[in-house]
Amino acid sequence: MKILVVGGGGREHAIIKKIKENKTVEKIYALPGNGGMKDDCECVPICATDIDAIVAFAVANAIDYAVVAPDDPLVLGLVNALEKVGIPAFGPRAEAAIIEGSKVFSKNLMKKYGIPTARYEVFTDLAPALAYLETAPIPTVIKADGLALGKGVIIAMTREEAKSAVRSMMEEHLFGKSGERVVIEEFLTGPEISVLAFTDGRTLKPMVSSMDHKRAHDGDTGLNTGGMGTVAPNPYYTPEVARRCMEEIFLPTIHAMNAEGRTFRGCLYFGLMLTADGPKVIEYNCRFGDPETQVVLPLLRSDLLTIMMATTNGTLDMCDVTFADGACACVIMASEGYPEKYEKGYEITIAPEVLPYVYVAGAKLDGDILRTNGGRVLGVTAEAPTLKEALTLAYSRVGQVHFANQFYRHDIGERALKAGR
């Protein structure tokens, strides 16, 4: 089979490495991919949002199956476009991808169908939003309606911070059209849990849970990032919590989308918070999370491509989805200054014995030299029988990867170890 994977980050690298395990795969193309993927696939410099060019490439190269990994092309309708030319694809159509593409849609969906989430208000004009903030409970959460590279959520600890966040979105257009509408949301507290789930629109099979680390620096300090590391499983996701999530959140979401005529097929990401009142939805994503994918897929013991095709074909109920009993850890190595200003172009050296456990996100080839080309450069992973062993091994592998201007958190997984049950 010829497989096309759309995207170019660490998540896509993890997907590609897992798909390679299927013996029927003869060729994998990554569009655009990155320089660190060269040993696992052929990278083609086509932007992930260039729908017409991707479809043309898929037709010209007789692609058998496509995997659309990032949010933007899903929301733009790449799966729809590929299906029109007869190429099956993993991921939701545009009408279902709106569950991530519009926070207003997802919040209204949860309210309509009684899915537990934070209380909220929606605003389309600046003045009413600022007036609401005069008396709103503080802290509060300000969210841009549309996609914003994972940066469209601001937790405001003071009333002035909240007003400033709203102004930056609605008046200064920090996130372009994505900030034309804003959601002002109740601030929830409790442990966060990420659960990815395969679904064909009827059957839903959750993957192993994970815990992300969003803040840039140790001790959960610094700015929010796209994720500085992850561990799986998440110790807060007990069998009882899992049962409640399935009954109160996962299946009701699938049923709600069907009722709205927006059947969701692919990977649905549930960002959850375990509050004193039980689990509640913080956010939905319409695709695999990054860097959650880098710890979830190494633990998958079933064949990934077979599962993906089952979500497309509507046969997930007949598909085996099993995970190892151990743990996995991922430490993100980033460029100093991320998520704000940082320099690129530094040479990356990776010990050969560590290479199989590295997922490359922001790098490019300069001849035969791999150089940094992004904020989050790569993720170093390790799987082991226990989380403590996985973390020890992951950090030992970090020590065998080098580039100038690097930084990473030294406390990935510490919260999970303390909460170990």
Residue, then its C-alpha position, 0 to 999 in steps of 0.5 A: m500500500k501507498i500511504l500519505v501522511v499530512g503534517g510535519g511534526g513530532r505527532e506525524h513522525a510517531i504516526i509514520k513510525k507506527i504505520k511502518e509496522n504494517k507489512t502491507v505498507e510499501k511506501i509512505y509520503a509525508l507532506p510536508g514532513n521534516g528533515g528528521m523523518k528521512d529514514d522513515c518516509e519520503c518528505v514532499p514540500i507541499c504545505a499541509t493546508d494546500i488542499d488542491a496540491i495535496v489532492a493532486f499529489a495523492v491522485a498522481n501517486a495512486i495513494d491507497y490511504a491518507v492520514v490527515a493529522p493536523d487540525d487546519p487541513l481537517v477543518l478546511g475539508l481535506v478529508n472531504a476533498l480526498e473522498k471526492v476523488g476516491i481516496p479514503a482518509f483517516g480523520p473527520r470531514a469538515e462538518a465534524a472537524i468543527i468540534e475543534g474548529s469552533k469553540v462556540f460550536s463545541k460549547n453549545l453542543m455540550k450545553k444542548y446535550g448535557i455533556p459536563t463542561a465549564r459554564y460560559e458566555v459567548f461574545t461577538d462584540l468587545a463592549p458587552a464582553l468587557a462589561y461582563l468581565e466587570t462582575a465575572p468570577i476571577p480567575t476566568v478563561i478567555k478562548a478565541d473561537g477558532l484555531a490559533l495554533g494551540k495558543g488561543v486560550i488565556i487563563a486570566m488571574t485578574r480582571e485587568e488580565a481578562k480585559s486585556a486578553v479580550r482586547s487582544m483577540m477582538e480589538e487587536h486581532l491577535f489571532g485574526k478571524s479566530g478571535e472575532r468571537v470569544v468564549i469567556e469560561e468558568f475557571l475549573t480546578g483539578p487534575e487534567i487528563s487527556v484521552l484520545a479515542f478511535t471512533d467510526g461514528r458508532t463505536l468508540k474505543p479509547m486509547v491509554s490516558s496521558m498527562d501533558h505538561k503545557r508550561a514552558h519551565d519546571g514547576d509548571t511556570g512560564l508561558n503555555t506551550g504546545g506541550m513540553g512533555t507527556v506521560a502515559p497512563n495518567p494515574y488520575y484516570t482510574p477505572e471509575v473515572a474511565r467509566r464515568c467518562m464513557e457514560e457521561i462524555f465520550l458516548p454522549t459526544i458521539h451521539a450528539m454529533n450524529a444527531e447534528g448530522r456531523t458524524f465524527r470518524g477518526c481520532l477524537y481528543f478529549g481534554l478533561m479536568l477531574t473536578a470535585d463534581g466529576p470529569k468535565v470537558i475542557e476542550y475537544n480536538c478533532r485529531f491526535g494530540d501533540p505530544e500525547t501521540q508520542v506516548v500513546l502510540p508506543l504503547l499500542r500493541s494492535d496494528l495502527l493502520t488496520i484501526m485507522m482504516a476501520t474508522t473509515n470503513g465503519t468496522l471499528d467494532m470488529c477491530d482489536v485495540t489493545f495497549a501494553d500494561g507499562a508506561c511511556a514518557c516523552v521529554i520535549m527538547a526545545s529551542e531556548g526562548y520558545p514559545e516566544k523568540y528563538e533562534k534556528g539553524y543549530e546542528i543536532t547530533i543524536a546517538p545512533e542507539v537513541l535514534p529509534y526513540v526520537y520523534v522529530a518535530g522542528a528540524k530541517l536537513d542542510g546537506d547531511i546535517l540535521r539542524t533545528n528549525g522550530g520551537r519544539v525540536l524533538g521528543v525523546t521517549a522511553e517505554a518501561p514497565t513503570l513510569k519511574e523507569a520510563l522517565t529515568l530512561a527517557y532522561s538518560r536518552v535526552g543526555q545523548v541528544h545535543f544542539a546549541n540553545q537547547f532547553y527542556r523541563h527536568d520535572i516531566g512526570e513528577r506530578a504523576l509519580k506523586a499521584g501514583r495509585 
